[in-house]
Amino acid sequence: MIDDNLHSFLMFLNRAPGTWWLTGESLLHWVTNREIKEPITIAMTCDFSHFEAYRMERKVGIKYKIKFDSKMDKNVVPNKREMERLSNREYLTDVGLWRQRIHENQPYMVNLPFRYGTYLDEWKPLWWLGTDKGKDPTIDALTWFTPARKKNAYELIRLMYECADRAKMRDAMFLGFGNLLGYVMYGDICKNDNDLDMCILMDKSSPEKDRAYLEEIKKPFQIGKQRFPHGLCENMYRFSSRTEDNRPLWISIGNRSIMNDNGVKSCHWWMFEHSNHYWHSKGDHWVNNAKIPNFQINKNDKAVCLGQPSGTLDSFTEVNFHGVVVNMPTKAGTCCDWYYPGWKPDGKGSSAHRRILAIPDWNKKSTWRMA
């Protein structure tokens, strides 16, 4: 679509008697390519007769489909609490739609539903698989994952899954957080990400499998002429655990040096279920009061966790990720909504501070505090 036509059409929509947002194929194409193509499919909150009267006054040379819907459901706009929490986002409109630029240096904007990943998950399950995807627009000056580092990242993912196979816990592991976001949008790792995120569901693993995996990643191996005597714990190995059973909470591993040979670190997040949510943590005061001013964190808390609804991780899909078969959540769009509201790939860190769990005593669930 040429810019003049696009500009005229957006002006036409913005002045129409109602609020509009992208839906269906247009929304899918925007998420995976950051562009609009004809025919445009949108929803609008106005009466058809009012819109027709407005349309008859203007000439529109673009093919479009409109669903007239006077009701904006929970996936389209946030609730009051979410609006307050995200009020500092300059691209969140007063009515709760995300407004994003089509071109960085031009004023054209599109409106997106608040939970557009969930919107797409419900419209077409697995919409994020088998679709053509655009390139990551991150400029080279901000790129962490250079081609050489990406190659090492794919290698590390392969090695981690080989360890998981030997520990018989492949079904418990999946790529999450920023890696999931990158695959859904670009079919790859986000260029400005700086690590890998491997997640493990505790109820699909076991203490014995966890221990077996921790032993596997320490075993020496060789690739070509390069030896790794400490296995995947060659660099940056760190560990935190749940104190009541010594099951892992979080580890950080990597087989190559980040500074000298384009190495990549991978965080592992063991997720446990409690109160209809899955929780993950690094232990100790990983999340502090500066980040979450409305939740009191005490010095005796053993762990502070972030959570997501259990239903977001109720099924997984195998995906060929650059030569490695990995698991990803079937509801990938819903997960991205939860982790990164608005899906701004140039933002830093997860925004999923909506569910917090503080644990002062792992053995006494009656002491656990949730908000």
N, C-alpha and C positions, 0 to 999 in steps of 0.2 A: 504494500500500500504506500503510495507516495505521500510525502509529508503534508502537502496542501490539502489533499482529501482527508487525511487523518485529522489534521487540525480542524477542518470544517466540521467533521463528524463529531469530534469531542466537544466542540463548542455547541453543536446542536444538542447533544445529550446533556451537557451541563446546564443549559438553559431550559430544558424540558420540565414539565410540571411533575417532578418526582425525583427520587434518588436512584442511581443506577450502579450496577457492578457486573463484572465479567462472570460468565458461567460456562459450563460444559467444555466443548472443544477449545473455545477461545481462552478460557481460564487455564486449561491444561497446557496449551501452546505457550501462554505467557510464562507459566511456571518453569517450563523446560527450555524455553528459547528467549524469554524477555523481549518478545515482539508480538505484534498483532497482525493477523492476516484475515482476509475475507473468506467466508462470510463471518461477521462478528455476532457472537451470541451473548446477550446480556439479559439481566433481570432488572425490572424497574418498578418502583412503588408508586404507581399512579393508575388512575382509571383509564381503560383503553380509549374511551370516547374523548377524554381530555387530551390524551396523547395524539389521537388522530386529528383533532382540531388544530393542535400545535404543528403537527407534521405537514398539514395541508398548506400552511403558511410559508413553508421553507422547502427548498429543493435539496435532496440528499442523494449524492451519487455513489453510495456505498451499499453493498448487500449486507443486510443484518437480520437477525432474528431476535425478537424480544418476548420474554415471558413476563407478563404483568402480574405482580404479586404484591399486594398491599401489606403482607405480613413478613417482617424480617425475623427469621428464626434465630436460634442460639448460635448457629454456625456462621451466620451473616454478621451479627453484631455482638459485642461482648456485654457481659453484665456490668452493673455499676462498679463492683469491686475491681474487675479487670480494667475498666476504664480509668479508675483512679490510680491503679498500680502502674499503668503504662501511659499516663498523661504527659510524660516528658518526651514521648516519641513524636517527632515533628511530622511524621508521615501517617499518623493516626488521626482521622477526621473527627469532627465533633459528633457525628452520628455513629462512629465506631467502625468505619470501613478503613482499610489501608489504602493510601494513595501513593503510587509509585511512578517515577519518571519512566517513560519509554526510551528516551535518549538522554544521556547524561547532560548534554549542553543545550537541550531544548526544553521548552516548557510543557510539552505534552504529558498528561498524567492519565493513569488508569485507576479505577476503583476496584478493590479486591475484597471478597468476604473476609471477615475477621479470622475465621478458622478455615482458610481455603484448602488446606491439606485434608481436613476432615470432610469438607464439602466434596472434594474430589474422590476421596475414599468411598463415600456413600453413593456417589454418582456412578463410578466405574471402578470396582475393586481391581487392584493391581494396575491402575492407570499409569504408574511410574515405570512399569516394565514394558519393553518393546516399543518405546516411543523415541523419535529422533530428538536429540538434545543439543542445545547450543553450547558454545565454548564458555568457559569461565571467564568473565570480563575483567577479573582482577589484573591490574597493570603489573608488568614485570618487576617494577621496583618494590612491590609488596609481596612478591612470590616467595614463599618458604619452600613449597614442594616443587622444586626444580625437576626437570626430567630425570636427572640422576637420582635425586632423593625419592621420587615416585617409584622408580625401578626397585630401589631398596625397600620401599614400603610394601610393594606387591610381594617381594621375596619374604619379608617378615610376616606378612599375613599367611602366606603359604606355610611357613615354618611353624607358626602358632597353631594352625589347624592340623598339621601333622602331629604335633605334640598332643593336641586334643584328641585326635584319633587313637593314639596309643594309650591315652588315659581314659578312653571310652566316654568322653564328655562332649563330643562334637555337637550333639543336639542341644546342648545347654548354651552354646556360644553364638553370639551374633554381633554384627557391626552396628554401632549406635552413634548417637549424638552428631558431631560434625561430619563424621564419615558417612552417616546415613543421609544427612542434608546434601552433601556433595554428590552422592550417587543419584538421589532423586532429581536434583537440578541439572547436573552435568554428566552423570554417568561415570564420575571419577571422584578423586579426593579434591576438596576445595584447595586452591593454590595458596590461600593465605591461612590455612589451618597449620598447626605446628606439631601434631601428633596423631596417633591412631587411637581409636576408642573401641576396645573389645569388651563386650558385656557378657556376663554369665548369670543365668537364672539359678539360684541356689536350689530351688525345688526340682530342677531337672538334672542337677548334679548330686553329689554326696560328699561327705568329708573324705572318704577314701579316694574318690575321683579327683577331688581338689588336690589332695596330697600327691597323687600320681602325676598330675599336671605340673605341679611345682617342681617335682623331681625331673620331669622330662625337659622342662625349659632350661635346666641347669646342665644337661648333658652336653659334652663337647661334640662338635661336628666340623665338617670341612666343606667349603664350596670352592671348587677349583683348587688353586694353590693356597687359598686363604683359610687358615685354621681359626676356630673360635673355641678356645679351651674352656671357656666358662658358659658355653651355650648361648642362649638368648639373654643371659644375665651379664653379658660382657660389659655393658655400659648402663649406668643409671638405675641399677636394681634397687628398688625400695619395696617395703612390705608393711601392711597394717592388717590387723585381724580383729575378729569378734572375740572378746575375751572369755566368753563362757564356753566356747568349744574350739577356739583357735582356728576357725575357718577363715579364709581370707576375706577381707573387705575390699582391698585395693592393692595392686602392685604396679610398678612401672618398670618396663624392661626394654632392652634393645641390644642387638648383636653387633652393631657397627657404631663407630664414633660419630657423633653429630658434628663435631668441629672439624675432623680430619678426613672422613670419607663418606660424607653425605648420609650419615646414619639417621635413623628414625626411632623415636621412643614410642612405645605403646602402653597406654594405661589400660588396666583391666579393672572392671567394675563388677564385683559380685553383688547381685541384687537379691534382696530377701523380701518376702511378702508379709505385710501386716496391715490390718484394717483396710482391705480392698485396694491397697497400693503396693507397688514395688519401690523399694528404697535403695539408694546407693550413697556411699560415703567414702572419704579417705580416712575417717576416724578423727579423733581429737577435735580441734577447733578449725576444721577445714572451712566451714561456713561460719562467719562471725557476725556480731551485731552491727558492724559497719555496713555489711551487705544486706542484712535483714533487720532494720531498726525496730520493726514491730513485733519481734519475737525474742524473748529473753533467753540468752544462752548463758549457762552457768559454768564456772570453772571446773566443777566436778563431773560435767557431762563427758561420758566416754566417747560419744560420737554424735555428730549432728548430720542428719541425712536429708537429701532431697528426694521427693517421690513423684511418681506418676501413676495414674489409675491402672489397676491390673488389666482392665479390658484393652489397653493399648498394646499389650504384649501377649494376647491370648493365642496368637498363631504366628508362624514364621514361614518364609518362602526361601528356597534355595536360589541363589543368584550367581552367575559366573562373573566374578569381579576380576577382570583383567587376568584370566587364566586360573583363578582360584575359586572353587565353589564355596561360598559363604552363606550364612543365614542372615536374613534381614526381616524385621517385623512386617507382616502382611499389611498392617495399617501404618505404612510408612509416613503418609501425609499427616495423619493424626499425631504421630510421634513428633514430627517436625513442628507442628503447631504447638505442642506442649513444650518442647525444648527451646524453640526460637520463635516466639510470637512475631509475626510480620516477615519472618524468613529473610532478614537482612544478612546476606552472606558476608558483607564487609564489617559486620558488627563483631564484637569480641565477647567470647564466653556465652554460657547458657543463661537464659532468662527464666528458667523453670524454678522460680522461688515461690511457687504457689502452694506447695505442700512441704512442710518442714516437720521433721521428727527429731527430737532430742532424747538421747538415751543415757541416763546417769548410771543405770545398773542393767547389764544385759540379762541378768537372771530374774529381774522383777519387772515384768511388763506393766505392772500397775504404776510404775514410776515414769513410764515413757510419756512425753508430752508432744502433742501434735497440733499443728495449726495449718 
